[in-house]
Each structure stands twice: as C-alpha cells, then as structure tokens.
Amino acid sequence: MAKKKILFECQHCGLTTPKWMGKCTNCGAWDSFIELSEHQQDVVKQTKSASSSASKAVSINDIQESEVYRYSSLDKELDGVLGGGIVPGSLTLIGGSPGVGKSTLLLKVASNIASTNKNVLYVTGEESSGQIKLRANRLSSNNDSLYLLSEIRLEQILIELEHREYEFIIIDSIQTIYTENITSAPGSVTQVRQITFELMRIAKEKDIAIFIIGHITKEGSIAGPRVLEHMVDTVLYFEGDSSQELRILRGFKNRFGPTSEIGVFEMRSDGLISATDVASRFFNRNSEQAGSALTVVMEGSRPIILEVQALVSESHTPNSKRQATGFDNNRLNMLLALLERKLEIPLSGYDVFINITGGIKITETSADLAILAAIISSFRNRAISKKTVFIGEVSLVGDVREVYGMDVRLKEAKMQNISKALLAKKPLEKTTIKTFIVDEVTKLLEWY
C-alpha cells in the first residue's frame, strides 16, 4: 500500500512543505501551517501546472503581434491608470483599506459601462442586493443592463454566466467566494488560489473583463497568497485616509500598459469622482510659513506639485525623534546626517518631523532638495516663497544631481504660476521660470 503523502500549507503566503513548522520561513507568520487533504493537494498540483503546457519554441520573427483592444470606463482617472481603458479578457485586482472607496468606485464604473449597452454583473459576497441598491440610488447608478448577484458560491456564479452573456464582471470580494469542491474555509489560500484560476479561465475563454476586490492586511498588502498578484493581469491599490476627501489609485502591475500611473479621486456625497484640479489639492498657494517647501514629483507620466512640511523642535529627551509621513524614514536620517556634516547644522538635539501633504507617498529621490530646504526653513524660522520649487537628488557626498523629466516638471510648475526653481543643472528647454543652479548642498545656504 502506497504511503500517504503529507503536505502542509501556510495560510498567509501559500508556502507548502512536507513538515509542519511553527514559523513560516517565507512570510514569518507563526502557527499558520495546516495539513492539506488529498483533494486539496490535487488542487495545488493542478493550479501550479495550469499555466504549463507542452509547446514548441517559435522564432520571434514568426509570431504575429496581437493588438490590444480597449473600451473606456467613462472615468478619465481610471482609464489613465489602466493605460487607456479596460481590456476585454483581463483580470484586474483592486486592493485597499476598508472604507477607502473600492466598492463605490467599481459600482459607479459598472453603471457607466452598463450605460453603453453592455451587460454588467456585480457579484457581492459581503453585502446584500438591497444594500447595493441603496448605494446605487445614492450614486445615481441604476441601469437596466447592470445586474446584481448576492452569492458566495462559485458554482452558482458560473451558472449565472451560462444564463446571460456579460461583458464586465465585478467580484466583491475574492476572500468571500468559495467553491464547494474544496473543504477549507472562504478566504483560505487554497480557496483563493482555485477561485482566481477559475476566474482567469473564464475571463480568457469568454473574453470578459473581470475586476476583483481584495482585502488588505495590516501591513498594507493584498490578503492571501502572493500568487494571487502574479496570476492577475493588473494590480491596483487604493491609497489615502478614509477620513480625507482625496483618494489615490496607483497601478503596481499592468500587462497591457505602463505601471506607476496614478489616478486621483475625490470622495463626495454622490461617490468617488475624478479630481478635476489635481494640482491645487496638494499644496496651499497663499500662506507662507516656515518649514514649508514645494517640489515636483513624477507619478508615472504625471507631474504633481507637492508641499513638503518640516517641523524642527528642540528635543527634551536623550534620543531625538525622526519621523516621516509619506517619505522614507531611512532617507530622512541620511539627509539629516548630511546637514550636520556638510552644513554644520546641529540637529542632534532636535526632533525632526516630515510630512508630505495630500496623502501621497514619495517613492523617488527628486524631493531630497525640498526636504533639506524645509528643514533649514523650520530650523531658522524663515518662510520660503510659494512661487519657488526645489527639484534635485542629494547624494551622500553632498552633490545635488539632476532627475529625469525635468522639462515636464518645469512645464507643470509654470502652469501653476511658479516663478523660481532651484535645480542641479540648467534645463535643456528654454523656460520663463528663473532657475538657480544648486549643484552642492552648500549652495543652498548661499541661496538663503
């Protein structure tokens, strides 16, 4: 008699191992391994080998290029993040914290698409159809071609797809759907993996665009196995505090377009709508106060003017505090050490706090010069004009280096009535903005 094969699976990241472990070596979760049944082991083998099939290598010159067709969601910001519109047959995952507006946005998008005589199915596993109807009334999203299905069983969803042809489907959410073929609970790694593979098969076979809403963990990542993000075509994350009006939809993966694009939305009583005047949302044009400096960052192909705020106060504890919101804390510590070494500004006895307004997290280095300017402004209690921007990357040796897309950044600054710019090099294109060359951090003090 054949020996029974034993397999354990981490319920946080999906790692499989023949032996039980107290701590997962992949994600670090404790007591997360459970033993899989023979049927669950078959599902794991099936999903892992689903994408691998016997094929023959073909010369790249003999392969015909496939054209990507798109249709608009009638939402300018969402179309921009997706790379121009929705691709039929694509599988898109949207994550975000509770209350940030995932369901609100997709219900409005579903109504927009239904208004173009396309059949749309909204599958809700967390709310009843009556609750969705109340939200639709508030959003003015009622349409005859928009259908609601309150169901958590995958088999019933597949039956509905046989009754009517749909061109757009929303699953709210992936963690609530389960298949009766697997005994594990909804939201488990095995369930999420199997259901996502099934939805991917449906999207490709029937040429249906499917949007999946996913919960996030306390660390801010999509709950469930990492394979979920690898399987889908597009991964979008909602950023922003639910207590604020602005929401940012950021693209992290897109097989049909560029990544790192963002869409800016505003939460109103009638739902999430595209923010019309994005530039004025992230900085205050009027008040000039010490500790505030402007910079221009690139979010994908979009330049955005941001206000960097710094607060330097005398510390009353042995260990000075260094905290940053929207900016990398390790990079802040590096810039502070550079200020003490190159500019001889004694910040060891001061607490330093940095904040990026608007809820945007800066992921590039072009804001380094603005961070230094804001810190010096707060330390010396001298205000900086709101008609001046600081753009440049600061190195460990004290050099200020040029960043990409400088011409695009200056054009955006000019549109917002910026008259002065501190840069590492003179821009290639002529501009009416008066530029000051700051190729070393020591020249920043000379400008002051």
N, C-alpha and C positions, 0 to 999 in steps of 0.2 A: 504494500500500500504506500502510495506517494506521500512524502512528508508535507504537511500543511505549511505553506509559506506565510510568514508573519510580516506585516508591514505596518509601520506607524507613520502618521502624518501630522505635521504641525498645523494647527488651526489658525495661525496668524499669517504664515508666509507660504505654506504648502510644501515645505521640505519633507521628503519621505526618507525613512531609514529603517533597516531591519530590526533595530533595537530601540527600546524606549529610552528617552533621555529626559532628564529633569529640566534642562535648559536648552533651547534651540540654538544651535551653533550658527544659524543663518541670520535670524532676527533678534535673538537674545531673549525671547519670551520664555517665562517659566511655566512649567506644568501645562504645556499646550499640546502635547502629543496624545493622540488617541489611536487605538488599533483599528485598522480598516478590515471590513469583512471581505470575503472573496469577491462579491459583486462590486464593492467599492474599488477593490484592486483592479478589477477588469475595466472599470470606468477610467481609472488613472492611466492604464496602458492605452486605452482607446483614444483618450484625448491627447496623450503625448505623441501618438503615432498618426493622429488625424491629418496633420499637415504634411507628413512624409509619405510620398507615393513614388513608385518606380517610374523614373522618367529618363529621357535621353538628352544629353547635352546638345545644344544647338548653338551655332555661331551667332554672335550678337548682331551681325550684319544681316542675317536671315530672319530676324524677328521683326515683325511689324509693330510699330508704335501704336499703342492704344490711346484713343482720345478720351479725356475725362469730361463728361457732360455734367453740368451743374444747373440747379434751379434755385432761385432766390427764396430765402425765408421771409422776405419783406421786412427784414430788420437789418439795417445797414451795419451796425456794430457786429452782430453775429456773423453775417456774411464775410466781414473783413477778417475775423478770427479764423473762420473755416477756409479762407483762401479764395473767396469769391462766391460761395454758395454751398448748398447741400449736394452731395454726390449720391446718386441712387446706388443702392447696394453697399453703402458704407455703414460701419458700426462705430458709433461715437459714444464715448463715456464722459459724463459731466459729474464732477465731484465738487464738494463744498460743504461748509459747516451748516448745521441746521438753522433755518430761517434766513439764509442769505439770499434766497430767491430762485433756486433751481426749478422748482415746480411751477412757480409763477411765470418765469421766462418761457419755459417749454410749452405751457398751456397757451400762452399768447402766440408763440410761433406755430403751434398746432392749428390755432384758429386762422392765422394768416395763410397757411398752406391750404387749409380746407376752403378758404375763400376763392382759391384758384381752381376749384372743381376737382381737387384731389381728395381721395378718401383717406382719412387720418384716424388712427386708432390710438387712444390713450389708455394704457393699462395701469391701473392703480392698485397697489397691494397694501398701501398704508392708510388710505382714506376711502370712504365710501363714495359712490357715484353722486350722492346728494351733496357731499362736501365739495366735490369738484365742481358741481353745478353752481353752488354758491360763489365760488371763486370766479367761475366763468361769467356769472352775472356782474360781478364787480369789475371784471376786466373787459366787459363787452365782447366776450369771446364765443358767443353762441353761434353755431353754424350747422347746417343740416348735414354737411359732409364730415363733421367731427363726431366720432363715436367713442363712448366711454365703456370700459370693461373693468369692473371691480373683481379681480381674480388673482389668486396667488399660485394656482396650479398651472404648470407649463403645458400639460396636456390639453387643458381647456382653452388656453390661448391658441394653441395650434389648430384646434377645431374651429375657433372663430376665424382664423386666417383662411380656412377652406370655404367658409360660408360667403365671404366677401373679399374682393381684391382691394388691398390697401397699398398706398404708395409711401406712407410715412407712419412710423410706429414709435411710441414713447413708452418706456418701461420705468415705472416709478414704484419701487426701486429694485435693483438687482438682488439686494440682500433679502427681500421678502418673497421672492419667487422660489418655488421648489418643484422638483419632479418626483412623481410617485415611484419611480424606478430606483431611487436611492433612499435609504432609510435614515440618513443623517438629517439634522435639523436645517431649516432655511437659513441661509447666510453662512453655512459652513463652507470650507474650502472645496470639498467635493461637489456640493450643490452649485456653488458659484461657477466653478470651472465647467461643469457639464452644461449648465444652462447657457453660459456665454458661448460655448461651442455650438450649441443648437441654434442660438440666435444668429451667430455668424453664418451658419449654413443657410438659414432662411433668408438672410439679407443678400447673400451671393446668388442663391438659386432663383429667388423671386424678384431680385433687383429692387429691394425695398430699403430705404434709408431708415435705420433704427437708432434711436437715441436712448441711452441707458443712464439713469441717475444712480450714483453710487454714494454711499455714506463714507465719511472720512473718520480716521482715528484721531486720538488726541494729539498725535504728532503732526497731523495735517495731511496724511497720505490716504489714498483710497483704501477702505477697509477690505480685507480679503487678500488672496494671494497676489503676488506681483505679476503672475502670468496673466491676470485679468487685463492689465495695462498693455501687455505685449500682444494680446490677441486682437484687441480692437484697432481700428484704423486711426482714430483720433482721440486724444485725451485733452479735455478742457477742465480747468479749475476755476472756481469762483473764489475771489478774494474780497476782503472788506468786512468791516464790522457790521453786524445786523442792526446796530443802533444808529448807524450813519446812513445817509442817503445814497452815497456813491458805492457802486459795486464794480469790480474789475473782473472780466472773464479773460483768462490767459490760456493760450494754447501751448501745450508741452510736447505734443506729438501730433503729426499730421502727415499721413502718407500721400495726400493729394495736394499739399500746399506747404507754405513756409510755417515754421514754428516761431514761438516767442512773440507772436502777434497778440495784441490785447484789444478788448472791447470795453468801453466804459458805459455803464448804465446808471440810471437814476431811479431810485425807488419812490414811487408816488402812490397816491390812493388808487389809481387805476392801473397799478402794476409797474413792472420794470420797463422803462423806455430808454431809447438811445440818448445819451447825453449830447445835446447839441453844441454847447460851448464848452468843450473839454478843457481848453487852456486856462480859463478863469477859475476852474474848480480846484486847482492845486496850489494857488498862491494868492495872497492878498496884495492888490495893486497899490493901495492907498497908504496904509500905516507903515512907517519906517521905524523899526525898533532894533535895539542892539541884540545881536545873536541870530540874525536872520540874513540869509544869502540865497540867491537864485542860481539855478543851474539848468541845463537842458540835457535830458537823457533820451536815449532811443529805446522805445519799446517795440521791437520788431522793426517795422519800417516807419513808425510814427514817432516824431519828436514831441516831447512833452516838457514843458517848463515846470520845475518843481521848486518848492521852497524848503530849504534846509534850515532847521531851527536848532540852535545850540544854547545850552544853559551851563555856565561855569560858575560854581559857587564854592566858597571856602568850606573844606571838609572839617567836620567835628569828630571824626572817628579816625583811628590809626590807618585803616585801609580805605583809600579813596574809591568812590564808586565810579564806574564807567559803564553806562547803559546806552543802548541804541535801539530805536524803534524804526524799522524799515531800512536799516543799514547793518552791514556785517560788523559784529562787535569786535572780532579779532582785527579787522582792518582799522577800526577806530583806535584800538590800542596801539597799532603800528604808527598811525598818524600822530597820536599824542606823543609817542616816544620821539618821533621826528621833530616835532615842535620844540621839545626840550633840548634836543641835541643840536639842531641847526639854527633855531631862532632864539634859543636860551630863554624860553618862556617857562617859568617854574610852575608846572601844573601838578606836581606830585602831591601837593597839599590841597588840591581842589577836586571836587566832584564834577564830572562832565557828563551831560546828558544830551543825546542827539535824537531828533525826531524828524521824519520825512512826512510832510503833510499829505493828506488825501488818501492815506492807506496804501500807497504804492511801496513795494519793496525794491530798492535799487540793487540790481544784480551786476551792473557794470562799474568800471572804475572812473568814469568821466566826472563823477561828483566829488572826487577827492579834494580838488582845489576849493570847491564851495564849502566842504566840511571844514577845512582849515580856516577859510575866511570867516565862517560863522563862529567858530571857536574863538578866534582872535577878537572878533567884534564883541562877543559877550564878555571876554576877559577884560578888554579895555573899555567896555561900556560905550562903544561908538557905533552908531547906526550906519547901515550900508544902504545906498540908494536902491529903490526897487526898479530902476532902469539899468541895472548892471547885472550881468550874468558871469559866472565863473565856470569854465569848462577846461578840464585837464586831469590827467592821471599823475599822481605823485609817486615817485619811486623811493626806495629805501635810502638812496644816496642823496635825496633832496632835489632831484631833477623833476621838472614838470614836462610830461610828454603829451603829444598830440593824440587825440582819439579819432575814431572813424566817423564819417558822416558829418564833418564839421560844417560844410556848406549848407546841408539840410537843417542843421541845428540853428545856424545863424539866420536862415530864412524864417524859421518859426519865431525866433526872438524878435526879428524885425516886424513881423505881423502883430506881435504883442507890444509894440512901441518900446522895445528895449533899445537904448542908445549907446551903451558901452558894454564891452566884453573883454574879459581877461583870458588870454589864450596862451598856449605854449608856442605856437608858430603863427605867422601871418597867413590868413586864409587865401586859398588859390583864387577864388572868385571875388570880384570887387563887391563891396558892401558899404552901405551908408552908415553902418554901425562903427563907432570909433573903437578900435582894438588896441589893447595894451599887451605887449608881449611879456609873459612871465614864464621864463624857461627854468627858473630856480625858485625855490620857496622863499629864499632870502629877499627876492624882488617883490614878494607880496607885501612885506613890511614897508618897502620903499614906496609902493603904491599908496599905502595908508598915509 
